[in-house]
Amino acid sequence: SEALWDQEPRTLAELNALIAKAGPLVPGSTQPVFGEGPDHAEMVFVGEQPGDQEDLQGRPFVGPAGQLLARAMTEAGIERDEVYLTNAVKHFKFEERGKRRIHAKPTAGEVRHYRPWLMKEIDLVQPKLVVALGGTALLALAGKALPVTKARGPARFENRPGFVTVHPSYLLRVPDAQAKRRAYEDFVADLVQIRAMA
Ligand code: URA
């Protein structure tokens, strides 16, 4: 079988050094955005890809979706600082619209490129529970494309307990105010369930 590593990373720092050395698959990002949180957190939350703010600050989930995630976590009794937050893809990809950099969804090939690093990252943290936030995280963790609406709820990822829910940026995009509030409440309810599983 194909050798994945010249040198198998034994720590998150070693893993992150490999990701930094490999560089972005698609040019344009400012820097890689690594996972963040306690080395052996009980829960790992996996998002899609760093956004504009994450790219500039070099930290995951610091932009609008991250702020909404943090608020929902607080409501569900989860401490943001006690969980490990990361992304399926570690570099920002965007399209330019005037001066704005609009997030561009990673391709399945990009997700596959980053997948060994993500799986190694989870192995190193050894969480009790892995949470897929949205379809890209689910694709990365399951190794195949599945609809979030069908997979939502408890799951297993490579024999590790998991949970599938929506991405917080989806909540920002629900157009109708009442539907948006309901979607947010459903998300908080998922987080309550997640908390009870870890
Ligand atoms: N969306 C993500 O999926 N990840 C981030 O870090 C920020 C926004």
Boltz pocket constraint, residues with backbone or C-beta under 6 A from the ligand:
constraints:
  - pocket:
      binder: B
      contacts: [[A, 47], [A, 48], [A, 49], [A, 50], [A, 51], [A, 54], [A, 59], [A, 60], [A, 61], [A, 62], [A, 63], [A, 65], [A, 66], [A, 86], [A, 87], [A, 133], [A, 169]]
      max_distance: 6.0
